[in-house]
Amino acid sequence: MAKTRISISLEEHQAERIRRHAERAGLDVSAYLVHAATRQMAETDAIEDRFAGVDAVIAAAVAEAARIPGEATAPVGELTEQEQRDVDSALDLVFGPDRAGARPGEAA
């Protein structure tokens, strides 16, 4: 099989680091880069295969959501007194009446 040459450009410090790693691996720079790229492609392919079903579900949900007509929402105004009391009551349940994260007499 005929080989194809690919030219890349990189910073000198990157090239030197690649040379050192290739040497430690007992490979020339070309073989080292081909090995690294091939390993990365296999990993990417495996991840894409693993999540293909999830990606399809997400794509279908996005497409379905795009078909749902939007509703105009009225701008939110000030809360009524009753709405404010309801909010305060809900916050009391979560944070306690003193809003410090615990009800009085309980450990924080």
C-alpha positions in Angstrom: 0.0 0.0 0.0 1.4 3.4 -0.9 2.0 5.8 1.9 0.8 9.4 1.9 2.8 12.2 3.5 1.0 14.7 5.7 2.7 17.9 6.8 1.9 19.4 10.2 3.1 22.6 11.8 3.7 22.9 15.5 5.7 24.8 18.1 9.3 23.7 18.5 8.7 22.7 22.2 5.8 20.5 21.1 8.0 18.9 18.4 10.7 18.2 20.9 8.3 16.7 23.3 6.9 14.4 20.6 10.4 13.4 19.6 11.3 12.5 23.2 8.1 10.4 23.7 8.6 8.7 20.4 12.2 7.8 21.3 11.0 6.4 24.7 8.4 4.3 22.9 11.0 3.0 20.5 9.3 4.5 17.5 10.2 7.1 14.9 8.2 10.3 15.0 5.9 9.3 12.1 5.1 5.9 13.7 4.5 7.5 17.1 2.1 10.1 15.6 0.2 7.5 13.6 -0.1 5.3 16.6 -1.3 8.2 18.8 -3.8 9.4 16.1 -5.1 5.9 15.5 -5.6 5.3 19.2 -7.5 8.6 19.5 -9.7 7.8 16.6 -10.6 4.4 18.0 -11.5 6.0 21.3 -13.6 8.6 19.6 -15.4 6.0 17.5 -16.1 3.9 20.6 -17.5 6.9 22.5 -19.7 7.9 19.5 -20.9 4.3 19.2 -21.7 4.1 22.9 -23.7 7.3 22.9 -25.4 6.9 19.5 -28.7 5.9 21.0 -28.7 8.8 23.5 -27.8 11.2 20.7 -30.7 9.9 18.6 -33.1 10.4 21.5 -31.9 13.9 22.1 -32.1 14.8 18.4 -35.7 13.4 18.3 -36.6 15.4 21.4 -35.2 18.6 19.9 -37.0 18.0 16.7 -40.3 17.4 18.5 -39.8 20.5 20.7 -39.2 22.6 17.6 -42.7 21.5 16.3 -44.5 22.6 19.5 -45.9 26.0 19.0 -44.6 28.6 21.4 -47.0 30.4 23.8 -46.7 34.1 24.5 -46.0 34.6 28.1 -47.1 37.7 30.0 -44.4 39.7 31.6 -44.1 39.0 35.3 -45.1 41.9 37.5 -45.0 42.5 41.2 -46.3 39.8 43.5 -49.6 40.2 45.2 -49.5 40.2 49.0 -50.8 36.6 49.0 -48.2 35.5 46.5 -45.5 37.1 48.6 -46.8 35.3 51.7 -46.8 32.0 49.8 -43.2 32.6 48.7 -42.2 33.5 52.3 -43.9 30.4 53.6 -42.1 28.2 51.1 -38.7 29.8 52.0 -39.5 29.2 55.7 -39.9 25.5 54.9 -36.6 25.3 53.2 -34.4 27.7 55.2 -36.4 28.1 58.5 -38.1 31.2 59.7 -34.8 32.9 60.5 -33.6 32.1 56.9 -30.2 31.0 58.3 -30.6 27.4 57.0 -32.1 25.9 60.2 -35.1 26.3 62.3 -34.4 27.8 65.7 -33.5 25.1 68.2 -32.3 22.7 65.5 -28.8 21.9 64.6 -27.6 23.7 61.5 
